[in-house]
Amino acid sequence: MGLSMLKKPAVGLSVSVPLPGSAAAITAEFRYELEYVENGKLVLDGVARWSAGGGGNVQAQLFSNCLSFQVPLNVRLRPLHRYTSINVIASVVSDNGSSKRVYEPLPIMQP
């Protein structure tokens, strides 16, 4: 499943993170990078954050032992680049002190 490249910004990507055993997530950080045909990758500035206590611009829902995050992202169309993927790098910290890093590439379908 990929994203269609639109002239309007894409907002709200979904990222799922499996949780080990009985651990509960307490915080998460999300970073983004864009992959494009012409020169490789562009790491975007900024970090989206989530906390179990609330606040921030990231939404989360628990499904069994998997936490699904709705993360904000706006991508401008750049005429000189043909994007192939938006990559989300998540770091989730659990209440037992463990952390999990997730790399989720989201392919972009070209028109």
MOPAC internal coordinates of N, CA, C and O (Angstrom, degrees):
PM7 1SCF
backbone

  N    0.0000 0     0.00 0     0.00 0    0    0    0
  C    1.4494 1     0.00 0     0.00 0    1    0    0
  C    1.5117 1   108.39 1     0.00 0    2    1    0
  O    1.2310 1   120.14 1   -50.76 1    3    2    1
  N    1.3074 1   117.33 1   129.24 1    3    2    1
  C    1.4485 1   120.38 1  -178.13 1    5    3    2
  C    1.5130 1   111.46 1  -124.67 1    6    5    3
  O    1.2310 1   121.29 1    -5.48 1    7    6    5
  N    1.3082 1   115.13 1   174.52 1    7    6    5
  C    1.4543 1   121.34 1   176.81 1    9    7    6
  C    1.5130 1   108.08 1   -98.18 1   10    9    7
  O    1.2310 1   120.31 1   -36.67 1   11   10    9
  N    1.3023 1   117.01 1   143.33 1   11   10    9
  C    1.4576 1   120.29 1   174.08 1   13   11   10
  C    1.5179 1   107.90 1   -87.63 1   14   13   11
  O    1.2310 1   120.54 1   -42.77 1   15   14   13
  N    1.3147 1   116.58 1   137.23 1   15   14   13
  C    1.4523 1   120.59 1   179.14 1   17   15   14
  C    1.5210 1   107.82 1   -77.57 1   18   17   15
  O    1.2310 1   120.47 1   -62.62 1   19   18   17
  N    1.3048 1   116.70 1   117.38 1   19   18   17
  C    1.4564 1   122.38 1  -177.17 1   21   19   18
  C    1.5148 1   109.82 1  -112.65 1   22   21   19
  O    1.2310 1   120.87 1   -18.68 1   23   22   21
  N    1.3175 1   115.93 1   161.32 1   23   22   21
  C    1.4580 1   119.55 1   175.66 1   25   23   22
  C    1.5162 1   110.77 1   -75.30 1   26   25   23
  O    1.2310 1   120.30 1   156.55 1   27   26   25
  N    1.3352 1   117.04 1   -23.45 1   27   26   25
  C    1.4599 1   121.11 1   175.93 1   29   27   26
  C    1.5169 1   108.49 1   -89.08 1   30   29   27
  O    1.2310 1   119.46 1   -24.66 1   31   30   29
  N    1.3415 1   118.63 1   155.34 1   31   30   29
  C    1.4549 1   120.09 1   179.52 1   33   31   30
  C    1.5279 1   111.72 1   -64.84 1   34   33   31
  O    1.2310 1   120.96 1   -33.30 1   35   34   33
  N    1.3271 1   115.77 1   146.70 1   35   34   33
  C    1.4657 1   121.04 1   173.54 1   37   35   34
  C    1.5139 1   108.20 1   -85.10 1   38   37   35
  O    1.2310 1   120.07 1   -45.96 1   39   38   37
  N    1.3214 1   117.47 1   134.04 1   39   38   37
  C    1.4540 1   120.78 1  -178.76 1   41   39   38
  C    1.5177 1   109.04 1  -132.58 1   42   41   39
  O    1.2310 1   120.03 1   -44.69 1   43   42   41
  N    1.3100 1   117.55 1   135.31 1   43   42   41
  C    1.4491 1   121.87 1   173.03 1   45   43   42
  C    1.5124 1   114.90 1    83.31 1   46   45   43
  O    1.2310 1   119.98 1  -103.63 1   47   46   45
  N    1.3028 1   117.64 1    76.37 1   47   46   45
  C    1.4564 1   122.60 1   174.91 1   49   47   46
  C    1.5186 1   108.82 1   -91.13 1   50   49   47
  O    1.2310 1   120.51 1   -32.54 1   51   50   49
  N    1.3220 1   116.63 1   147.46 1   51   50   49
  C    1.4557 1   120.94 1   179.58 1   53   51   50
  C    1.5215 1   109.99 1  -104.28 1   54   53   51
  O    1.2310 1   120.51 1   -51.10 1   55   54   53
  N    1.3349 1   116.64 1   128.90 1   55   54   53
  C    1.4617 1   123.00 1   179.55 1   57   55   54
  C    1.5210 1   108.37 1  -127.56 1   58   57   55
  O    1.2310 1   120.16 1   -52.86 1   59   58   57
  N    1.3370 1   117.30 1   127.14 1   59   58   57
  C    1.4614 1   121.23 1   179.97 1   61   59   58
  C    1.5209 1   110.54 1  -105.77 1   62   61   59
  O    1.2310 1   120.80 1   -42.99 1   63   62   61
  N    1.3334 1   116.08 1   137.01 1   63   62   61
  C    1.4563 1   122.48 1  -178.31 1   65   63   62
  C    1.5296 1   109.06 1  -127.27 1   66   65   63
  O    1.2310 1   119.78 1   -65.50 1   67   66   65
  N    1.3597 1   118.02 1   114.50 1   67   66   65
  C    1.4653 1   119.50 1   175.86 1   69   67   66
  C    1.5246 1   110.63 1   -69.67 1   70   69   67
  O    1.2310 1   120.44 1   -41.25 1   71   70   69
  N    1.3230 1   116.77 1   138.75 1   71   70   69
  C    1.4644 1   121.23 1   179.97 1   73   71   70
  C    1.5281 1   109.83 1  -105.37 1   74   73   71
  O    1.2310 1   120.21 1   -42.42 1   75   74   73
  N    1.3244 1   117.20 1   137.58 1   75   74   73
  C    1.4605 1   120.09 1  -179.94 1   77   75   74
  C    1.5255 1   112.43 1   -76.12 1   78   77   75
  O    1.2310 1   120.16 1   -46.28 1   79   78   77
  N    1.3351 1   117.31 1   133.72 1   79   78   77
  C    1.4648 1   122.82 1   173.00 1   81   79   78
  C    1.5114 1   114.33 1    49.07 1   82   81   79
  O    1.2310 1   120.92 1    50.91 1   83   82   81
  N    1.3266 1   115.84 1  -129.09 1   83   82   81
  C    1.4605 1   121.21 1  -176.66 1   85   83   82
  C    1.5314 1   112.20 1   -98.71 1   86   85   83
  O    1.2310 1   119.99 1  -165.27 1   87   86   85
  N    1.3076 1   117.63 1    14.73 1   87   86   85
  C    1.4628 1   121.13 1  -178.84 1   89   87   86
  C    1.5240 1   110.73 1   -68.34 1   90   89   87
  O    1.2310 1   120.94 1   -33.01 1   91   90   89
  N    1.3131 1   115.80 1   146.99 1   91   90   89
  C    1.4624 1   121.96 1   175.57 1   93   91   90
  C    1.5243 1   108.58 1  -118.45 1   94   93   91
  O    1.2310 1   120.55 1   -45.61 1   95   94   93
  N    1.3235 1   116.56 1   134.39 1   95   94   93
  C    1.4610 1   120.77 1   179.29 1   97   95   94
  C    1.5242 1   109.70 1   -71.35 1   98   97   95
  O    1.2310 1   120.93 1   -41.20 1   99   98   97
  N    1.3447 1   115.82 1   138.80 1   99   98   97
  C    1.4655 1   119.51 1   177.74 1  101   99   98
  C    1.5275 1   112.44 1  -116.22 1  102  101   99
  O    1.2310 1   120.09 1   150.18 1  103  102  101
  N    1.3343 1   117.43 1   -29.82 1  103  102  101
  C    1.4664 1   121.28 1   176.02 1  105  103  102
  C    1.5217 1   109.80 1  -146.09 1  106  105  103
  O    1.2310 1   121.22 1   -21.96 1  107  106  105
  N    1.3363 1   115.28 1   158.04 1  107  106  105
  C    1.4619 1   120.78 1   175.52 1  109  107  106
  C    1.5261 1   108.81 1  -151.79 1  110  109  107
  O    1.2310 1   121.23 1   -34.16 1  111  110  109
  N    1.3303 1   115.25 1   145.84 1  111  110  109
  C    1.4598 1   122.33 1   175.05 1  113  111  110
  C    1.5178 1   107.92 1  -125.41 1  114  113  111
  O    1.2310 1   120.85 1   -35.61 1  115  114  113
  N    1.3303 1   115.98 1   144.39 1  115  114  113
  C    1.4575 1   121.49 1  -178.50 1  117  115  114
  C    1.5226 1   109.39 1  -129.42 1  118  117  115
  O    1.2310 1   120.97 1   -50.54 1  119  118  117
  N    1.3246 1   115.76 1   129.46 1  119  118  117
  C    1.4662 1   122.61 1   175.25 1  121  119  118
  C    1.5260 1   106.97 1  -121.85 1  122  121  119
  O    1.2310 1   120.88 1   -21.05 1  123  122  121
  N    1.3360 1   115.93 1   158.95 1  123  122  121
  C    1.4619 1   119.94 1  -174.47 1  125  123  122
  C    1.5218 1   110.87 1  -132.20 1  126  125  123
  O    1.2310 1   121.38 1   -29.00 1  127  126  125
  N    1.3307 1   114.97 1   151.00 1  127  126  125
  C    1.4543 1   121.03 1   170.29 1  129  127  126
  C    1.5223 1   108.55 1  -141.55 1  130  129  127
  O    1.2310 1   121.11 1   -31.53 1  131  130  129
  N    1.3128 1   115.47 1   148.47 1  131  130  129
  C    1.4563 1   121.97 1   177.93 1  133  131  130
  C    1.5144 1   108.66 1  -107.89 1  134  133  131
  O    1.2310 1   120.42 1   -48.05 1  135  134  133
  N    1.3200 1   116.80 1   131.95 1  135  134  133
  C    1.4643 1   120.90 1   173.44 1  137  135  134
  C    1.5106 1   107.46 1  -103.34 1  138  137  135
  O    1.2310 1   120.96 1   -42.51 1  139  138  137
  N    1.3344 1   115.77 1   137.49 1  139  138  137
  C    1.4574 1   119.12 1   177.53 1  141  139  138
  C    1.5110 1   109.61 1  -141.16 1  142  141  139
  O    1.2310 1   121.33 1   -20.74 1  143  142  141
  N    1.3286 1   115.06 1   159.26 1  143  142  141
  C    1.4588 1   122.68 1  -172.69 1  145  143  142
  C    1.5243 1   111.64 1   -63.73 1  146  145  143
  O    1.2310 1   119.68 1   137.71 1  147  146  145
  N    1.3153 1   118.22 1   -42.29 1  147  146  145
  C    1.4605 1   122.56 1  -168.14 1  149  147  146
  C    1.5297 1   115.23 1   -68.33 1  150  149  147
  O    1.2310 1   119.34 1   136.30 1  151  150  149
  N    1.3373 1   118.86 1   -43.70 1  151  150  149
  C    1.4672 1   119.44 1  -173.75 1  153  151  150
  C    1.5084 1   115.27 1  -140.21 1  154  153  151
  O    1.2310 1   118.70 1  -167.45 1  155  154  153
  N    1.2854 1   120.09 1    12.55 1  155  154  153
  C    1.4585 1   119.72 1   176.56 1  157  155  154
  C    1.5039 1   115.64 1   103.93 1  158  157  155
  O    1.2310 1   120.64 1    64.47 1  159  158  157
  N    1.3416 1   116.38 1  -115.53 1  159  158  157
  C    1.4698 1   121.24 1  -172.23 1  161  159  158
  C    1.5145 1   111.93 1  -124.48 1  162  161  159
  O    1.2310 1   122.21 1   -30.83 1  163  162  161
  N    1.3242 1   113.38 1   149.17 1  163  162  161
  C    1.4562 1   121.56 1   174.78 1  165  163  162
  C    1.5255 1   106.87 1  -126.90 1  166  165  163
  O    1.2310 1   120.44 1   -64.94 1  167  166  165
  N    1.3347 1   116.77 1   115.06 1  167  166  165
  C    1.4635 1   121.21 1   178.15 1  169  167  166
  C    1.5254 1   107.73 1   -83.78 1  170  169  167
  O    1.2310 1   120.92 1   -54.46 1  171  170  169
  N    1.3274 1   115.85 1   125.54 1  171  170  169
  C    1.4549 1   120.08 1  -178.13 1  173  171  170
  C    1.5223 1   110.87 1   -84.37 1  174  173  171
  O    1.2310 1   121.04 1   -36.98 1  175  174  173
  N    1.3291 1   115.62 1   143.02 1  175  174  173
  C    1.4635 1   121.11 1   176.20 1  177  175  174
  C    1.5214 1   109.23 1   -71.19 1  178  177  175
  O    1.2310 1   120.70 1   -22.91 1  179  178  177
  N    1.2841 1   116.26 1   157.09 1  179  178  177
  C    1.4544 1   120.94 1   174.36 1  181  179  178
  C    1.5153 1   113.13 1    93.59 1  182  181  179
  O    1.2310 1   121.94 1   -22.66 1  183  182  181
  N    1.3199 1   113.88 1   157.34 1  183  182  181
  C    1.4562 1   122.23 1  -178.42 1  185  183  182
  C    1.5198 1   107.99 1  -136.92 1  186  185  183
  O    1.2310 1   120.63 1   -45.22 1  187  186  185
  N    1.3390 1   116.41 1   134.78 1  187  186  185
  C    1.4648 1   120.64 1   171.90 1  189  187  186
  C    1.5218 1   106.57 1   -95.03 1  190  189  187
  O    1.2310 1   120.14 1   -41.44 1  191  190  189
  N    1.3369 1   117.34 1   138.56 1  191  190  189
  C    1.4669 1   121.11 1  -176.26 1  193  191  190
  C    1.5183 1   111.41 1  -125.27 1  194  193  191
  O    1.2310 1   121.19 1   -32.07 1  195  194  193
  N    1.3463 1   115.33 1   147.93 1  195  194  193
  C    1.4552 1   122.78 1   175.48 1  197  195  194
  C    1.5134 1   108.22 1  -131.41 1  198  197  195
  O    1.2310 1   120.85 1   -35.85 1  199  198  197
  N    1.3355 1   115.99 1   144.15 1  199  198  197
  C    1.4540 1   121.93 1   175.63 1  201  199  198
  C    1.5190 1   108.19 1  -134.67 1  202  201  199
  O    1.2310 1   120.22 1   -39.24 1  203  202  201
  N    1.3268 1   117.18 1   140.76 1  203  202  201
  C    1.4644 1   121.46 1   179.01 1  205  203  202
  C    1.5238 1   110.53 1   -60.93 1  206  205  203
  O    1.2310 1   120.25 1   155.11 1  207  206  205
  N    1.3214 1   117.13 1   -24.89 1  207  206  205
  C    1.4583 1   121.56 1   179.95 1  209  207  206
  C    1.5134 1   113.85 1   -78.53 1  210  209  207
  O    1.2310 1   120.08 1   174.59 1  211  210  209
  N    1.3267 1   117.45 1    -5.41 1  211  210  209
  C    1.4662 1   120.92 1   179.48 1  213  211  210
  C    1.5064 1   112.56 1   102.14 1  214  213  211
  O    1.2310 1   121.06 1    -3.22 1  215  214  213
  N    1.3023 1   115.59 1   176.78 1  215  214  213
  C    1.4529 1   122.16 1  -178.10 1  217  215  214
  C    1.5191 1   110.89 1    87.58 1  218  217  215
  O    1.2310 1   120.66 1   -10.41 1  219  218  217
  N    1.2954 1   116.35 1   169.59 1  219  218  217
  C    1.4618 1   120.89 1   179.35 1  221  219  218
  C    1.5207 1   111.82 1    83.85 1  222  221  219
  O    1.2310 1   121.18 1    -1.75 1  223  222  221
  N    1.3217 1   115.36 1   178.25 1  223  222  221
  C    1.4569 1   120.90 1  -175.48 1  225  223  222
  C    1.5294 1   112.70 1  -110.93 1  226  225  223
  O    1.2310 1   119.98 1  -159.61 1  227  226  225
  N    1.3194 1   117.64 1    20.39 1  227  226  225
  C    1.4574 1   122.60 1   179.01 1  229  227  226
  C    1.5292 1   108.67 1  -113.40 1  230  229  227
  O    1.2310 1   120.48 1   -48.34 1  231  230  229
  N    1.3238 1   116.69 1   131.66 1  231  230  229
  C    1.4612 1   122.78 1   177.51 1  233  231  230
  C    1.5268 1   108.34 1   -99.86 1  234  233  231
  O    1.2310 1   120.07 1   -30.57 1  235  234  233
  N    1.3448 1   117.48 1   149.43 1  235  234  233
  C    1.4628 1   120.80 1   178.87 1  237  235  234
  C    1.5291 1   110.10 1  -139.56 1  238  237  235
  O    1.2310 1   121.45 1   -33.24 1  239  238  237
  N    1.3387 1   114.84 1   146.76 1  239  238  237
  C    1.4566 1   122.38 1   175.32 1  241  239  238
  C    1.5152 1   108.13 1  -136.86 1  242  241  239
  O    1.2310 1   120.63 1   -41.18 1  243  242  241
  N    1.3347 1   116.41 1   138.82 1  243  242  241
  C    1.4605 1   121.05 1   179.95 1  245  243  242
  C    1.5262 1   109.56 1   -97.96 1  246  245  243
  O    1.2310 1   120.97 1   -53.10 1  247  246  245
  N    1.3309 1   115.75 1   126.90 1  247  246  245
  C    1.4605 1   122.91 1   175.29 1  249  247  246
  C    1.5225 1   107.06 1  -123.37 1  250  249  247
  O    1.2310 1   120.11 1   -75.10 1  251  250  249
  N    1.3336 1   117.40 1   104.90 1  251  250  249
  C    1.4684 1   122.55 1  -178.76 1  253  251  250
  C    1.5319 1   108.42 1    56.36 1  254  253  251
  O    1.2310 1   119.41 1    63.71 1  255  254  253
  N    1.3316 1   118.74 1  -116.29 1  255  254  253
  C    1.4686 1   120.69 1   179.27 1  257  255  254
  C    1.5295 1   111.42 1  -107.01 1  258  257  255
  O    1.2310 1   120.51 1  -153.73 1  259  258  257
  N    1.3410 1   116.64 1    26.27 1  259  258  257
  C    1.4627 1   121.22 1  -179.16 1  261  259  258
  C    1.5276 1   109.02 1  -127.16 1  262  261  259
  O    1.2310 1   120.71 1   -50.44 1  263  262  261
  N    1.3217 1   116.25 1   129.56 1  263  262  261
  C    1.4571 1   122.19 1   178.61 1  265  263  262
  C    1.5218 1   108.10 1  -100.14 1  266  265  263
  O    1.2310 1   120.24 1   -55.68 1  267  266  265
  N    1.3091 1   117.15 1   124.32 1  267  266  265
  C    1.4569 1   122.00 1  -179.20 1  269  267  266
  C    1.5247 1   109.08 1  -106.73 1  270  269  267
  O    1.2310 1   120.75 1   -57.47 1  271  270  269
  N    1.3267 1   116.17 1   122.53 1  271  270  269
  C    1.4619 1   122.45 1  -177.92 1  273  271  270
  C    1.5181 1   109.99 1  -105.17 1  274  273  271
  O    1.2310 1   120.54 1   -39.63 1  275  274  273
  N    1.3108 1   116.58 1   140.37 1  275  274  273
  C    1.4603 1   123.08 1   170.67 1  277  275  274
  C    1.5206 1   105.16 1  -106.52 1  278  277  275
  O    1.2310 1   120.86 1   -71.62 1  279  278  277
  N    1.3334 1   115.97 1   108.38 1  279  278  277
  C    1.4635 1   120.68 1  -173.64 1  281  279  278
  C    1.5257 1   110.55 1  -107.36 1  282  281  279
  O    1.2310 1   120.37 1   -36.07 1  283  282  281
  N    1.3358 1   116.89 1   143.93 1  283  282  281
  C    1.4654 1   120.44 1  -178.97 1  285  283  282
  C    1.5325 1   110.87 1   -82.89 1  286  285  283
  O    1.2310 1   121.10 1   -37.25 1  287  286  285
  N    1.3001 1   115.51 1   142.75 1  287  286  285
  C    1.4627 1   119.48 1   176.16 1  289  287  286
  C    1.5197 1   108.84 1  -160.94 1  290  289  287
  O    1.2310 1   120.60 1   -49.36 1  291  290  289
  N    1.3149 1   116.46 1   130.64 1  291  290  289
  C    1.4638 1   122.64 1   174.05 1  293  291  290
  C    1.5180 1   107.74 1  -118.16 1  294  293  291
  O    1.2310 1   120.58 1   -52.17 1  295  294  293
  N    1.3219 1   116.50 1   127.83 1  295  294  293
  C    1.4669 1   121.19 1  -179.85 1  297  295  294
  C    1.5186 1   108.14 1  -123.33 1  298  297  295
  O    1.2310 1   121.21 1   -55.62 1  299  298  297
  N    1.3255 1   115.28 1   124.38 1  299  298  297
  C    1.4644 1   120.02 1   176.84 1  301  299  298
  C    1.5173 1   109.23 1   -82.71 1  302  301  299
  O    1.2310 1   121.03 1   -37.97 1  303  302  301
  N    1.3083 1   115.64 1   142.03 1  303  302  301
  C    1.4554 1   119.87 1   171.98 1  305  303  302
  C    1.5206 1   107.67 1   -73.19 1  306  305  303
  O    1.2310 1   120.41 1   -50.11 1  307  306  305
  N    1.2899 1   116.83 1   129.89 1  307  306  305
  C    1.4679 1   121.68 1   177.44 1  309  307  306
  C    1.5229 1   107.25 1  -117.62 1  310  309  307
  O    1.2310 1   119.76 1   -61.21 1  311  310  309
  N    1.3196 1   118.06 1   118.79 1  311  310  309
  C    1.4587 1   121.06 1  -173.79 1  313  311  310
  C    1.5327 1   114.08 1   -59.18 1  314  313  311
  O    1.2310 1   119.81 1   153.99 1  315  314  313
  N    1.3249 1   117.97 1   -26.01 1  315  314  313
  C    1.4616 1   120.27 1  -177.02 1  317  315  314
  C    1.5225 1   113.83 1   -88.47 1  318  317  315
  O    1.2310 1   119.89 1   178.21 1  319  318  317
  N    1.3305 1   117.81 1    -1.79 1  319  318  317
  C    1.4636 1   121.05 1  -178.61 1  321  319  318
  C    1.5232 1   111.01 1  -126.07 1  322  321  319
  O    1.2310 1   121.03 1   -41.15 1  323  322  321
  N    1.3266 1   115.64 1   138.85 1  323  322  321
  C    1.4544 1   121.63 1   171.79 1  325  323  322
  C    1.5237 1   106.55 1  -111.00 1  326  325  323
  O    1.2310 1   120.46 1   -73.99 1  327  326  325
  N    1.3171 1   116.72 1   106.01 1  327  326  325
  C    1.4608 1   121.63 1  -177.07 1  329  327  326
  C    1.5241 1   110.96 1   -72.62 1  330  329  327
  O    1.2310 1   121.11 1   -37.37 1  331  330  329
  N    1.3194 1   115.47 1   142.63 1  331  330  329
  C    1.4599 1   120.76 1   176.91 1  333  331  330
  C    1.5203 1   111.36 1  -112.80 1  334  333  331
  O    1.2310 1   120.35 1   156.99 1  335  334  333
  N    1.3521 1   116.93 1   -23.01 1  335  334  333
  C    1.4572 1   119.55 1  -176.59 1  337  335  334
  C    1.5242 1   111.01 1  -162.06 1  338  337  335
  O    1.2310 1   121.18 1   -34.64 1  339  338  337
  N    1.3397 1   115.34 1   145.36 1  339  338  337
  C    1.4547 1   122.21 1   166.96 1  341  339  338
  C    1.5217 1   104.96 1  -107.59 1  342  341  339
  O    1.2310 1   120.05 1   -58.80 1  343  342  341
  N    1.3098 1   117.51 1   121.20 1  343  342  341
  C    1.4596 1   121.22 1  -177.47 1  345  343  342
  C    1.5242 1   109.79 1  -105.86 1  346  345  343
  O    1.2310 1   121.16 1   -48.05 1  347  346  345
  N    1.3203 1   115.39 1   131.95 1  347  346  345
  C    1.4571 1   121.62 1   178.50 1  349  347  346
  C    1.5231 1   107.90 1  -109.92 1  350  349  347
  O    1.2310 1   120.64 1   -53.84 1  351  350  349
  N    1.3336 1   116.38 1   126.16 1  351  350  349
  C    1.4547 1   122.07 1   177.30 1  353  351  350
  C    1.5232 1   107.11 1  -112.29 1  354  353  351
  O    1.2310 1   120.78 1   -66.37 1  355  354  353
  N    1.3294 1   116.12 1   113.63 1  355  354  353
  C    1.4622 1   121.44 1  -177.01 1  357  355  354
  C    1.5180 1   109.92 1  -110.92 1  358  357  355
  O    1.2310 1   120.88 1   -36.15 1  359  358  357
  N    1.3139 1   115.93 1   143.85 1  359  358  357
  C    1.4540 1   122.91 1   172.83 1  361  359  358
  C    1.5218 1   106.82 1  -127.12 1  362  361  359
  O    1.2310 1   120.47 1   -65.16 1  363  362  361
  N    1.3341 1   116.71 1   114.84 1  363  362  361
  C    1.4652 1   122.41 1  -175.28 1  365  363  362
  C    1.5268 1   108.95 1  -114.25 1  366  365  363
  O    1.2310 1   120.31 1   -50.72 1  367  366  365
  N    1.3395 1   117.00 1   129.28 1  367  366  365
  C    1.4644 1   122.61 1   179.20 1  369  367  366
  C    1.5272 1   108.26 1  -107.85 1  370  369  367
  O    1.2310 1   120.86 1   -47.48 1  371  370  369
  N    1.3518 1   115.96 1   132.52 1  371  370  369
  C    1.4698 1   122.20 1  -178.65 1  373  371  370
  C    1.5158 1   111.43 1  -100.52 1  374  373  371
  O    1.2310 1   121.23 1   -14.92 1  375  374  373
  N    1.3410 1   115.25 1   165.08 1  375  374  373
  C    1.4620 1   120.69 1  -178.67 1  377  375  374
  C    1.5353 1   113.16 1   -67.46 1  378  377  375
  O    1.2310 1   119.76 1   163.93 1  379  378  377
  N    1.3209 1   118.06 1   -16.07 1  379  378  377
  C    1.4647 1   120.55 1   177.56 1  381  379  378
  C    1.5351 1   111.89 1   -89.94 1  382  381  379
  O    1.2310 1   120.32 1  -173.13 1  383  382  381
  N    1.3410 1   116.99 1     6.87 1  383  382  381
  C    1.4578 1   121.70 1   176.75 1  385  383  382
  C    1.5180 1   114.17 1    91.17 1  386  385  383
  O    1.2310 1   119.81 1   170.69 1  387  386  385
  N    1.3187 1   117.96 1    -9.31 1  387  386  385
  C    1.4666 1   119.97 1   179.57 1  389  387  386
  C    1.5279 1   109.86 1   -78.51 1  390  389  387
  O    1.2310 1   121.08 1   -21.05 1  391  390  389
  N    1.3184 1   115.54 1   158.95 1  391  390  389
  C    1.4563 1   120.06 1   175.61 1  393  391  390
  C    1.5221 1   108.85 1  -133.02 1  394  393  391
  O    1.2310 1   121.35 1   -28.10 1  395  394  393
  N    1.3035 1   115.02 1   151.90 1  395  394  393
  C    1.4575 1   121.24 1  -179.33 1  397  395  394
  C    1.5147 1   107.79 1  -131.30 1  398  397  395
  O    1.2310 1   121.48 1   -46.49 1  399  398  397
  N    1.3220 1   114.78 1   133.51 1  399  398  397
  C    1.4586 1   120.99 1   177.90 1  401  399  398
  C    1.5274 1   107.73 1  -108.17 1  402  401  399
  O    1.2310 1   120.70 1   -47.50 1  403  402  401
  N    1.3254 1   116.26 1   132.50 1  403  402  401
  C    1.4578 1   121.54 1  -178.44 1  405  403  402
  C    1.5284 1   108.47 1  -126.64 1  406  405  403
  O    1.2310 1   121.30 1   -47.15 1  407  406  405
  N    1.3288 1   115.12 1   132.85 1  407  406  405
  C    1.4624 1   121.86 1   176.10 1  409  407  406
  C    1.5180 1   106.53 1  -116.92 1  410  409  407
  O    1.2310 1   120.10 1   -64.41 1  411  410  409
  N    1.3293 1   117.42 1   115.59 1  411  410  409
  C    1.4602 1   120.30 1  -177.43 1  413  411  410
  C    1.5137 1   110.03 1  -124.84 1  414  413  411
  O    1.2310 1   120.34 1   -73.55 1  415  414  413
  N    1.3488 1   116.95 1   106.45 1  415  414  413
  C    1.4589 1   119.96 1   175.57 1  417  415  414
  C    1.5308 1   109.57 1   -80.68 1  418  417  415
  O    1.2310 1   120.80 1   -45.91 1  419  418  417
  N    1.3181 1   116.07 1   134.09 1  419  418  417
  C    1.4598 1   121.54 1   178.93 1  421  419  418
  C    1.5385 1   107.17 1  -116.25 1  422  421  419
  O    1.2310 1   120.35 1   -77.29 1  423  422  421
  N    1.3374 1   116.93 1   102.71 1  423  422  421
  C    1.4675 1   120.53 1  -176.13 1  425  423  422
  C    1.5252 1   111.95 1   -62.69 1  426  425  423
  O    1.2310 1   121.09 1   -32.45 1  427  426  425
  N    1.3139 1   115.52 1   147.55 1  427  426  425
  C    1.4585 1   122.35 1   177.19 1  429  427  426
  C    1.5178 1   108.04 1  -108.96 1  430  429  427
  O    1.2310 1   120.82 1   -52.97 1  431  430  429
  N    1.3205 1   116.04 1   127.03 1  431  430  429
  C    1.4630 1   120.94 1   177.67 1  433  431  430
  C    1.5297 1   108.48 1   -85.94 1  434  433  431
  O    1.2310 1   120.94 1   -54.28 1  435  434  433
  N    1.2989 1   115.82 1   125.72 1  435  434  433
  C    1.4611 1   120.48 1   179.87 1  437  435  434
  C    1.5196 1   109.85 1   -79.24 1  438  437  435
  O    1.2310 1   120.01 1   -36.59 1  439  438  437
  N    1.3596 1   117.59 1   143.41 1  439  438  437
  C    1.4795 1   120.97 1   179.36 1  441  439  438
  C    1.5128 1   111.38 1   -67.43 1  442  441  439
  O    1.2310 1   120.10 1   180.00 1  443  442  441

